[in-house]
Amino acid sequence: MGNPKAFLTVPRVEAGYRPLHDRVKDFSEVEQTLNIHDRCEQASRCMDCGVPFCHWACPLGNKNPEWNDALYKGDWSEAYRRLNYTNDFPEFTGRVCPALCEKSCVLNLTDHAPVTNRENECAITEVAWREKLITPQHYERNGKTVAIIGSGPAGLVAANRLNKMGYSVTVFEQNEAAGGLLRYGIPNFKLNKLIIDRRLRLMDHRPRPQHSGTQPQGRASCPRTALAAESCACRSRIQQG
């Protein structure tokens, strides 16, 4: 760890919410973000725990001390690499996760002031997008195809991981747009839909969907969005079926 004693001198500081008189004018996200210096300083509070409870408390198994250490040192690329190793879409969890890692943080158990893991996670990911560290990746195809029903968080993660393994993946969604609970269950003030669209564009190497009026026999007509994960990631088309 870069500074294992920073938790003794650096207090927990949250970014907080946008001013009320600004929030009432729109439906945008209410949370603010800290500047680069303050964010790195908050990451320094993550100490070299003998038993980092945050590892097992996180359902994804995120290695918080590792990417907090990289963040403290200013190595945003390494921080994102370590974060993305266990978390496919940290821009989502960095906004809506209940942060169980913070609940189990040793600093929370002893001082009720855990490391700002969730905010750090979101900051790392946004810098990675801004610095173009997140780009379409090409993987060798294995000649096999997989269909996934539903484009919610689980469906998109499954598609993303199977794509990395070389499968050509098609994700079917009954609603007008992909995202599932992310899009239709979480309000904009927590997760702006532009964040979802940004990720889907990365998974879709064609900017415009194809439209087909064909309808299989014996099935009700309903719009579907199919994301076919190929070499760079996904192909998007809207079918009737």
BELZI-V63936 format. One record per residue. N is the residue number from 1. RES is the residue in one letter. OMEGA is omega in radians with two decimals (999 if undefined). D_FIRST is the distance of its C-alpha to the first C-alpha in Angstrom with 1 decimal. Layout:
BEGIN
n=[N & N]
res=[RES & RES]
omega=[OMEGA & OMEGA]
d_first=[D_FIRST & D_FIRST]
END
This chain:
BEGIN
n=[1 & 2 & 3 & 4 & 5 & 6 & 7 & 8 & 9 & 10 & 11 & 12 & 13 & 14 & 15 & 16 & 17 & 18 & 19 & 20 & 21 & 22 & 23 & 24 & 25 & 26 & 27 & 28 & 29 & 30 & 31 & 32 & 33 & 34 & 35 & 36 & 37 & 38 & 39 & 40 & 41 & 42 & 43 & 44 & 45 & 46 & 47 & 48 & 49 & 50 & 51 & 52 & 53 & 54 & 55 & 56 & 57 & 58 & 59 & 60 & 61 & 62 & 63 & 64 & 65 & 66 & 67 & 68 & 69 & 70 & 71 & 72 & 73 & 74 & 75 & 76 & 77 & 78 & 79 & 80 & 81 & 82 & 83 & 84 & 85 & 86 & 87 & 88 & 89 & 90 & 91 & 92 & 93 & 94 & 95 & 96 & 97 & 98 & 99 & 100 & 101 & 102 & 103 & 104 & 105 & 106 & 107 & 108 & 109 & 110 & 111 & 112 & 113 & 114 & 115 & 116 & 117 & 118 & 119 & 120 & 121 & 122 & 123 & 124 & 125 & 126 & 127 & 128 & 129 & 130 & 131 & 132 & 133 & 134 & 135 & 136 & 137 & 138 & 139 & 140 & 141 & 142 & 143 & 144 & 145 & 146 & 147 & 148 & 149 & 150 & 151 & 152 & 153 & 154 & 155 & 156 & 157 & 158 & 159 & 160 & 161 & 162 & 163 & 164 & 165 & 166 & 167 & 168 & 169 & 170 & 171 & 172 & 173 & 174 & 175 & 176 & 177 & 178 & 179 & 180 & 181 & 182 & 183 & 184 & 185 & 186 & 187 & 188 & 189 & 190 & 191 & 192 & 193 & 194 & 195 & 196 & 197 & 198 & 199 & 200 & 201 & 202 & 203 & 204 & 205 & 206 & 207 & 208 & 209 & 210 & 211 & 212 & 213 & 214 & 215 & 216 & 217 & 218 & 219 & 220 & 221 & 222 & 223 & 224 & 225 & 226 & 227 & 228 & 229 & 230 & 231 & 232 & 233 & 234 & 235 & 236 & 237 & 238 & 239 & 240 & 241]
res=[M & G & N & P & K & A & F & L & T & V & P & R & V & E & A & G & Y & R & P & L & H & D & R & V & K & D & F & S & E & V & E & Q & T & L & N & I & H & D & R & C & E & Q & A & S & R & C & M & D & C & G & V & P & F & C & H & W & A & C & P & L & G & N & K & N & P & E & W & N & D & A & L & Y & K & G & D & W & S & E & A & Y & R & R & L & N & Y & T & N & D & F & P & E & F & T & G & R & V & C & P & A & L & C & E & K & S & C & V & L & N & L & T & D & H & A & P & V & T & N & R & E & N & E & C & A & I & T & E & V & A & W & R & E & K & L & I & T & P & Q & H & Y & E & R & N & G & K & T & V & A & I & I & G & S & G & P & A & G & L & V & A & A & N & R & L & N & K & M & G & Y & S & V & T & V & F & E & Q & N & E & A & A & G & G & L & L & R & Y & G & I & P & N & F & K & L & N & K & L & I & I & D & R & R & L & R & L & M & D & H & R & P & R & P & Q & H & S & G & T & Q & P & Q & G & R & A & S & C & P & R & T & A & L & A & A & E & S & C & A & C & R & S & R & I & Q & Q & G]
omega=[-3.10 & -3.12 & -3.05 & -3.14 & -3.10 & -3.12 & 3.13 & -3.04 & -3.10 & 3.13 & 3.06 & 3.11 & 3.10 & -3.12 & 3.12 & -3.09 & 3.03 & 3.13 & -3.08 & -3.08 & 3.03 & -3.06 & -3.08 & -3.09 & -3.10 & 3.10 & -3.10 & -3.13 & -3.04 & -3.09 & 3.04 & 3.06 & 3.12 & 3.05 & -3.03 & -3.09 & -3.12 & 3.12 & 3.10 & 3.12 & 3.09 & 3.11 & -3.12 & -3.13 & 3.12 & -3.04 & -3.10 & -3.09 & 3.04 & 3.06 & -3.14 & -3.09 & -3.13 & -3.13 & -3.07 & 3.12 & 3.14 & 3.12 & 3.14 & -3.09 & 3.13 & 3.11 & -3.03 & -3.13 & -3.10 & -3.12 & 3.00 & 3.11 & 3.11 & 3.11 & 3.12 & -3.13 & 3.11 & 3.14 & -3.05 & 3.13 & 3.12 & 3.12 & 3.13 & 3.13 & -3.13 & 3.11 & -3.09 & 3.14 & -3.13 & -3.03 & -3.09 & -3.05 & -3.08 & 3.08 & 3.07 & -3.09 & 3.11 & 3.14 & -2.99 & -3.12 & 3.08 & 3.04 & 3.07 & 3.10 & 3.12 & 3.11 & -3.10 & -3.14 & 3.14 & 3.11 & 3.07 & -3.12 & -3.07 & -3.01 & -3.12 & 3.11 & -3.06 & 3.05 & -3.12 & -3.04 & -3.07 & 3.13 & 3.09 & 3.13 & 3.13 & -3.13 & 3.12 & -3.09 & -3.14 & 3.07 & 3.12 & 3.07 & -3.09 & -3.12 & 3.10 & 3.03 & 3.12 & -3.09 & 3.08 & -3.14 & 3.13 & -3.13 & 3.13 & -3.11 & 3.11 & 3.08 & -3.12 & -3.13 & -3.14 & 3.04 & 3.11 & -3.12 & 3.13 & -3.08 & 3.04 & -3.11 & -3.11 & -3.14 & -3.13 & 3.11 & 3.11 & 3.12 & -3.12 & -3.10 & 3.09 & 3.09 & 3.11 & 3.14 & 3.05 & 3.13 & 2.97 & -2.96 & 3.03 & 3.13 & -3.13 & -3.13 & -3.10 & -3.13 & -3.05 & -3.10 & -3.13 & 3.10 & 3.12 & -3.11 & 3.14 & -3.07 & -2.99 & -3.10 & -3.11 & -3.09 & -3.09 & -3.08 & 3.03 & -3.11 & 3.14 & -3.10 & 3.07 & 3.10 & 3.09 & -3.12 & 3.12 & 3.12 & -3.14 & 3.08 & 3.10 & -3.14 & -3.07 & -3.08 & 3.07 & -3.04 & -3.09 & 3.12 & 3.00 & -3.12 & 3.13 & -3.13 & -3.11 & -3.13 & 3.13 & 3.14 & 3.01 & -3.13 & 3.13 & -3.13 & 3.08 & -3.12 & 3.10 & 3.05 & 3.14 & 3.08 & -3.09 & -3.12 & 3.12 & -2.97 & -3.12 & 3.04 & -2.95 & 2.94 & -3.06 & 3.02 & 3.10 & -3.12 & 2.96 & -3.11 & 999]
d_first=[0.0 & 3.8 & 5.7 & 5.7 & 9.4 & 10.2 & 12.0 & 14.4 & 15.6 & 15.2 & 17.8 & 18.0 & 20.1 & 21.9 & 23.7 & 26.9 & 30.2 & 32.5 & 35.4 & 38.2 & 40.8 & 39.0 & 38.2 & 41.9 & 42.9 & 41.1 & 39.5 & 36.2 & 32.7 & 32.3 & 28.6 & 27.3 & 24.0 & 21.9 & 21.8 & 19.0 & 17.7 & 17.8 & 16.2 & 13.1 & 13.1 & 13.5 & 10.5 & 8.4 & 10.0 & 8.3 & 7.0 & 6.0 & 9.7 & 11.9 & 14.0 & 12.8 & 16.3 & 15.7 & 16.0 & 19.5 & 20.6 & 20.3 & 23.6 & 22.0 & 19.1 & 16.6 & 13.0 & 11.7 & 8.0 & 8.2 & 10.3 & 8.9 & 5.8 & 8.8 & 10.9 & 9.1 & 9.4 & 12.9 & 13.2 & 15.5 & 17.1 & 14.1 & 13.1 & 16.8 & 17.1 & 14.6 & 16.2 & 19.6 & 19.2 & 19.9 & 21.5 & 24.6 & 25.3 & 22.4 & 24.6 & 26.7 & 24.3 & 22.4 & 25.8 & 27.5 & 25.1 & 25.5 & 21.7 & 21.9 & 18.1 & 18.3 & 21.1 & 19.2 & 16.0 & 15.5 & 15.7 & 18.9 & 20.3 & 19.8 & 20.1 & 21.5 & 19.1 & 16.7 & 14.2 & 16.5 & 15.6 & 19.1 & 19.4 & 16.1 & 17.5 & 20.8 & 19.6 & 17.7 & 20.9 & 23.3 & 21.7 & 21.8 & 25.5 & 26.2 & 24.8 & 26.7 & 23.8 & 25.6 & 28.9 & 31.5 & 30.8 & 33.6 & 33.7 & 36.4 & 39.0 & 40.1 & 43.5 & 42.9 & 43.1 & 41.8 & 43.0 & 40.8 & 42.6 & 40.8 & 38.3 & 36.1 & 32.4 & 33.0 & 35.6 & 33.5 & 30.5 & 32.9 & 34.5 & 31.3 & 30.2 & 33.7 & 34.0 & 31.0 & 32.8 & 35.9 & 38.1 & 40.2 & 39.6 & 41.9 & 40.9 & 43.9 & 43.8 & 46.9 & 46.0 & 46.5 & 42.8 & 39.8 & 37.0 & 38.5 & 36.9 & 34.5 & 37.6 & 40.2 & 38.4 & 35.8 & 37.2 & 36.3 & 34.8 & 32.0 & 31.9 & 33.9 & 36.0 & 35.2 & 31.7 & 33.3 & 35.8 & 33.1 & 31.6 & 35.1 & 36.1 & 33.3 & 34.6 & 38.1 & 39.2 & 42.6 & 42.8 & 46.1 & 47.1 & 50.3 & 52.9 & 55.2 & 58.1 & 58.5 & 58.6 & 58.7 & 61.7 & 61.6 & 58.4 & 58.0 & 57.0 & 53.5 & 51.0 & 48.1 & 45.1 & 44.1 & 40.9 & 41.3 & 38.0 & 39.0 & 37.6 & 35.5 & 35.3 & 38.2 & 41.9 & 43.3 & 46.9 & 48.9 & 51.5 & 54.3 & 54.5]
END
